[in-house]
Amino acid sequence: MSVGELEWCYQINALLYRVQKQDKQALQSLYELTSGKLLGLIFRIVKDEPEAEDVLQDVFIKVWLQANQYDGKGSAWAWLCVMARNSSLDRLRKIQKHPHVSTDEDEELLNSLTEEFDAHNNIALNRCLYTLKNQVRKSILMSYLHGYSHSELVKTMSVPLGTMKAWIRRGLQELKLCLEA
């Protein structure tokens, strides 16, 4: 980490500490310092500029209301990023209308889900994804790439909750082993 990046992180920590003390000017400074990067993160998830801007506003309202939940143990920047990511995924769940997916293998959906990985040339991950069983691969991609919850996947794929959780857990373990090889 460069000296400039380190200073930037210290600034965020100091501002968040001041926000915990209900310093409105600190919130404004924190917004000016971090909003551009947070908006980029949010946009990559929600893929809609007006929605991303709304989520960003929600994040800073949460920062104001929940700043005291930051305990200082980790990076304030990481805390902000987690808050932005979670808010983005929550928003996606609210606005996304999930199509019904048949229990038969839906190769078209699977291909569209993996195209995003292909676009990023993540060859190792693609190779490992295709070592998984089709249902497991589809579950992981729908969950982590498109933000489906376990309960949404259960309805979509017509399987019990325990089965879905096991597919995802074992699939992630298999991916980890494959990527480490």
C-alpha positions in Angstrom: 0.0 0.0 0.0 1.4 3.4 -1.0 1.8 6.3 1.5 -1.1 8.1 -0.3 -3.4 5.1 0.1 -2.4 4.6 3.7 -3.1 8.3 4.4 -6.5 8.0 2.6 -7.4 5.0 4.9 -6.4 6.9 8.0 -8.5 9.8 6.9 -11.5 7.5 6.5 -11.0 6.0 9.9 -10.7 9.4 11.5 -13.8 10.7 9.7 -15.8 7.7 10.7 -14.8 8.2 14.3 -16.1 11.7 14.1 -19.3 10.6 12.5 -19.8 8.3 15.5 -19.8 11.5 17.5 -22.6 12.9 15.2 -20.3 15.3 13.4 -22.3 16.3 10.3 -19.3 17.9 8.7 -17.3 14.7 9.1 -20.1 12.8 7.3 -19.9 15.4 4.4 -16.2 15.0 4.2 -16.5 11.2 4.3 -19.0 11.3 1.5 -16.7 13.5 -0.6 -13.7 11.3 0.0 -15.4 7.9 -0.6 -18.6 8.3 -2.7 -16.9 8.0 -6.1 -15.3 4.6 -5.3 -18.4 3.4 -3.4 -20.6 4.4 -6.3 -18.4 2.3 -8.7 -18.7 -0.7 -6.4 -22.5 -0.3 -6.1 -22.9 0.2 -9.9 -21.0 -3.0 -10.6 -23.6 -4.9 -8.6 -26.9 -3.1 -9.5 -25.9 -2.2 -13.1 -28.2 0.8 -13.2 -26.9 4.3 -12.5 -30.1 5.8 -10.9 -30.4 2.7 -8.7 -26.7 2.9 -7.8 -27.1 6.5 -6.8 -30.1 5.7 -4.6 -28.2 2.9 -2.9 -25.3 5.2 -2.3 -27.6 7.6 -0.6 -29.0 4.8 1.5 -25.5 3.7 2.5 -24.6 7.1 3.8 -27.9 7.3 5.7 -27.0 4.0 7.3 -23.5 5.3 8.0 -25.0 8.2 9.9 -27.4 6.0 11.8 -25.1 3.0 12.4 -21.6 4.5 12.7 -21.5 3.4 16.3 -21.6 -0.2 15.1 -18.1 0.2 13.6 -15.8 -1.0 16.4 -12.5 0.1 14.9 -11.2 -3.5 14.7 -10.9 -3.5 11.0 -10.5 -1.0 8.3 -13.3 1.7 8.1 -13.0 1.5 4.3 -13.7 -2.2 4.4 -16.7 -1.6 6.7 -18.1 1.0 4.2 -17.5 -1.5 1.3 -19.3 -4.3 3.1 -22.2 -1.9 3.9 -22.3 -0.8 0.2 -22.2 -4.4 -1.1 -24.9 -5.6 1.3 -27.2 -2.6 0.5 -26.6 -3.2 -3.2 -27.6 -6.9 -2.9 -30.6 -6.0 -0.9 -31.7 -3.5 -3.6 -31.1 -6.1 -6.3 -33.4 -8.6 -4.5 -36.1 -5.9 -4.3 -36.0 -4.9 -8.0 -35.0 -8.1 -9.7 -37.8 -10.3 -11.1 -36.4 -13.7 -11.2 -37.6 -15.8 -14.1 -38.9 -19.3 -13.4 -36.2 -21.9 -14.1 -37.3 -25.4 -15.0 -35.8 -28.3 -13.1 -34.4 -29.6 -16.4 -31.0 -28.3 -17.3 -31.4 -24.8 -18.7 -28.2 -24.4 -20.7 -29.2 -21.0 -22.0 -29.4 -19.5 -18.5 -26.2 -21.3 -17.5 -24.4 -19.9 -20.5 -25.6 -16.4 -19.8 -24.5 -16.6 -16.2 -21.0 -17.8 -17.1 -20.5 -15.2 -19.9 -19.7 -12.6 -17.3 -16.8 -14.7 -16.1 -15.7 -15.3 -19.6 -15.7 -11.5 -20.2 -13.2 -11.1 -17.4 -11.0 -13.9 -18.9 -11.0 -15.8 -15.6 -9.8 -19.0 -17.3 -8.9 -20.9 -14.1 -12.3 -20.1 -12.4 -14.2 -21.1 -15.6 -12.2 -24.4 -15.8 -13.0 -25.2 -12.2 -16.7 -24.2 -12.5 -17.1 -26.7 -15.3 -15.8 -29.5 -13.2 -18.8 -29.1 -10.9 -22.2 -30.8 -11.5 -24.5 -28.6 -13.6 -27.0 -28.0 -10.7 -24.2 -27.1 -8.3 -22.6 -24.8 -10.8 -25.9 -23.1 -11.6 -26.7 -22.7 -7.9 -23.4 -21.0 -7.2 -23.5 -18.7 -10.2 -27.1 -17.7 -9.5 -26.3 -17.1 -5.8 -23.0 -15.2 -6.1 -23.3 -13.6 -9.5 -26.9 -12.6 -9.4 -27.7 -12.3 -5.7 -30.3 -15.1 -5.4 -30.9 -16.0 -1.8 -31.0 -19.7 -0.7 -34.8 -19.5 -0.4 -35.2 -18.0 -3.9 -33.0 -20.8 -5.3 -35.1 -23.4 -3.5 -38.2 -22.2 -5.2 -36.5 -21.7 -8.6 -34.8 -25.1 -8.7 -37.5 -27.0 -6.8 -35.2 -28.6 -4.2 -35.2 -28.7 -0.4 -33.3 -26.0 1.5 -30.9 -28.5 3.0 -30.0 -29.8 -0.5 -29.4 -26.2 -1.8 -27.2 -25.3 1.1 -25.2 -28.5 0.7 -24.8 -28.0 -3.1 -23.4 -24.5 -2.5 -21.2 -25.4 0.4 -19.7 -28.5 -1.3 -19.5 -26.7 -4.6 -17.5 -23.9 -3.0 -15.2 -26.4 -1.4 -14.6 -28.1 -4.7 -13.9 -24.8 -6.4 -11.4 -23.9 -3.7 -9.6 -27.2 -4.1 -9.6 -26.9 -7.9 -8.3 -23.3 -7.8 -5.5 -24.3 -5.3 -4.4 -27.2 -7.5 
